[in-house]
Amino acid sequence: MFVPSMYHSHDPAITIRVIRDNPMAIVVGGAGGDLYAIHAPVILEDPDHVETRADLVGASFIGHMNCTNDHYAFLGAGGSALLVFQGPQAYISPSYHGASPAAPTWNFITVHVRGHVEMIDRRKPAIEVVTATVRELERRDGVGHDRVPVVLRPNRAWCRCFPASRRIRAGHVQAQPRATSGDTPGHLPLAGRAPTMHAPTAVGRHAGSQRRGYRCVPVR
């Protein structure tokens, strides 16, 4: 969808939150004229010390992939990649506008990160990447990384499956939000003749965002 400039976020806090709340990214790349896409867990390498700029230029992202995956070859060759972090999204019926005529639209927020892929070939960094990912997700959704009853130890089978991790050096990120949505009343900017509407709580059930506690906020 075309996203007018008025709906692009320039707030680093929003960009970082979308990334951290939606770590199952789509990794897109190409090789030999073909285009590849895969879902993979990707996190900020140092989320507490990210440069406070909305485009995140210079920020590092890390992730890992099983070498039996078909996409391993093109990522292993390095080059550029696009990361897509998809946040809450929902179809907006014209009936929500409370005015006629009104057009249907779609509310969504997503972050696009473009950058260069670097391989980490040594076994220890690969373990550290997996451990860092587990800690980040357990801190958010689990029992806490200090209480996880799982020990990640390198062994022969593990090394065959996970010979390398990836560090993605970000070159540019484009946040394309329409709105964040959830079960808290607020304002959502909508296309059409009605610029705003109040308390569209039904939108949150489609976006799966009630668990995350997203609020409906105005976008300037």
C-alpha positions in Angstrom: 0.0 0.0 0.0 1.1 3.5 -0.6 1.8 5.3 2.7 1.6 9.1 2.6 4.4 10.9 4.4 2.1 12.1 7.1 1.7 8.5 8.3 5.5 7.8 8.5 6.8 7.7 12.1 9.8 9.8 13.0 9.8 8.6 16.6 12.6 6.1 17.4 10.7 4.8 20.4 7.8 3.7 18.2 10.2 2.1 15.7 12.1 0.2 18.4 8.9 -1.0 20.1 7.6 -2.5 16.9 10.8 -4.3 16.4 11.0 -5.6 19.9 7.3 -6.6 20.1 7.4 -8.4 16.7 10.8 -10.2 16.5 9.6 -12.9 14.0 10.8 -10.9 11.0 10.6 -11.6 7.3 14.1 -11.7 5.9 14.1 -10.9 2.2 17.1 -11.3 -0.1 18.1 -12.2 -3.6 20.7 -14.2 -5.5 21.1 -15.1 -9.1 18.0 -13.2 -10.1 15.8 -15.1 -7.6 14.1 -13.5 -4.6 13.9 -15.3 -1.3 11.9 -14.7 1.9 11.8 -16.5 5.2 10.5 -15.9 8.7 13.2 -15.8 11.3 13.7 -14.5 14.8 15.7 -11.3 14.7 16.5 -9.0 17.6 18.4 -5.8 18.2 22.0 -6.7 19.2 22.0 -4.0 21.9 18.4 -2.8 22.4 19.3 -0.6 25.4 21.9 1.4 23.5 20.4 2.1 20.1 21.1 5.4 18.6 18.1 7.6 19.0 17.3 8.2 15.4 14.3 7.0 13.6 16.2 5.5 10.7 18.4 3.4 13.0 21.4 3.8 10.6 24.3 1.9 12.1 22.2 -0.3 14.5 23.0 -4.0 14.5 20.5 -6.9 14.4 21.3 -10.5 15.1 19.6 -13.8 14.2 20.2 -17.4 13.4 19.1 -20.0 10.9 19.4 -23.8 10.5 21.8 -24.6 7.6 19.3 -27.1 6.1 17.0 -24.2 5.3 16.9 -23.4 1.6 17.5 -19.7 2.3 20.8 -20.5 4.1 22.8 -20.3 0.9 21.8 -16.9 -0.2 22.3 -15.4 3.3 25.6 -17.2 3.6 26.8 -15.4 0.6 26.4 -12.0 2.3 25.1 -9.1 0.4 22.0 -7.0 1.2 18.8 -8.0 2.9 15.5 -6.5 3.9 14.0 -7.1 7.3 10.2 -6.6 7.7 8.8 -6.4 11.2 5.0 -6.5 10.9 3.1 -4.9 13.8 -0.6 -4.8 14.5 -2.9 -4.5 11.5 -6.6 -4.6 10.8 -9.1 -3.9 8.1 -11.2 -0.8 8.7 -14.8 -1.0 7.5 -16.4 2.2 6.2 -19.1 1.6 8.8 -16.5 2.7 11.5 -16.4 6.2 10.1 -19.9 7.2 11.2 -20.3 9.2 8.0 -21.2 8.7 4.4 -19.7 8.4 1.9 -16.7 6.6 3.4 -14.1 4.3 1.9 -12.6 1.1 3.4 -9.0 1.2 4.5 -6.4 -0.7 6.4 -4.6 0.3 9.6 -1.2 -1.1 10.1 2.3 -0.4 11.4 5.5 -2.0 10.0 9.2 -1.4 10.1 11.5 -2.0 7.1 15.2 -2.4 7.7 17.7 -2.5 4.9 21.3 -3.6 5.5 24.2 -5.8 4.8 24.4 -9.4 6.1 27.6 -10.6 7.8 28.3 -14.2 8.7 29.6 -15.3 12.1 31.4 -18.5 11.4 32.8 -19.4 14.8 30.8 -21.7 17.1 30.8 -19.6 20.2 29.2 -16.5 18.6 26.4 -18.7 17.2 25.6 -19.9 20.7 25.7 -16.4 22.0 23.2 -15.3 19.4 20.8 -18.0 20.3 21.2 -17.3 24.0 20.7 -13.6 23.5 17.5 -14.3 21.5 16.2 -16.6 24.3 17.0 -14.0 27.0 15.3 -11.2 25.1 12.1 -13.3 24.5 12.0 -14.8 28.0 12.4 -11.4 29.5 9.3 -10.3 27.6 7.1 -13.4 27.4 8.6 -16.1 29.6 9.6 -16.7 33.1 12.8 -14.6 32.9 16.1 -15.6 31.4 17.6 -16.4 34.7 15.0 -19.1 35.4 14.9 -20.8 32.0 15.5 -24.5 32.6 17.4 -24.9 29.3 21.2 -25.0 28.9 22.5 -24.2 25.4 25.7 -26.3 25.0 27.6 -26.8 21.7 27.6 -30.4 20.6 28.3 -32.2 17.3 24.6 -32.3 16.2 24.0 -28.7 17.2 27.1 -27.6 15.2 25.9 -29.4 12.1 22.5 -27.6 12.3 23.7 -24.2 13.4 27.1 -23.7 12.0 26.7 -19.9 11.8 24.6 -17.0 13.0 24.1 -13.7 11.3 24.7 -10.2 12.2 22.8 -7.7 10.1 24.2 -4.2 10.0 21.4 -1.8 9.4 21.7 0.7 6.6 18.2 2.2 6.6 14.8 1.6 8.2 11.5 3.0 7.1 8.6 2.9 9.5 5.3 2.9 7.8 2.6 3.3 10.4 -1.0 4.1 10.0 -1.8 3.6 13.7 -1.2 1.3 16.7 -4.3 -0.3 17.8 -5.6 -2.2 20.8 -8.3 -2.3 23.4 -7.7 1.2 24.8 -9.9 3.9 23.5 -8.1 6.6 21.5 -7.8 8.0 18.0 -7.0 6.3 14.8 -6.3 8.3 11.6 -8.4 6.9 8.8 -8.4 7.5 5.1 -11.4 9.1 3.5 -13.4 12.1 4.6 -13.5 11.4 8.3 -10.0 12.2 9.7 -10.4 10.5 13.1 -12.7 8.3 15.0 -13.1 7.5 18.7 -12.7 4.3 20.6 -12.6 1.7 17.8 -11.9 -1.1 20.2 -13.1 -3.8 17.8 -10.0 -3.2 15.7 -7.7 -4.7 18.4 -9.2 -8.2 18.2 -8.0 -8.5 14.6 -4.5 -7.1 15.2 -3.7 -9.5 18.1 -2.4 -6.5 20.0 -4.4 -6.7 23.2 -1.8 -8.9 24.8 0.9 -6.3 23.9 -1.1 -3.5 25.4 -1.0 -1.2 22.3 -2.8 2.0 22.6 -4.7 3.8 19.8 -2.7 7.0 19.3 -2.9 9.9 16.9 -0.3 10.0 14.2 0.9 13.5 13.2 
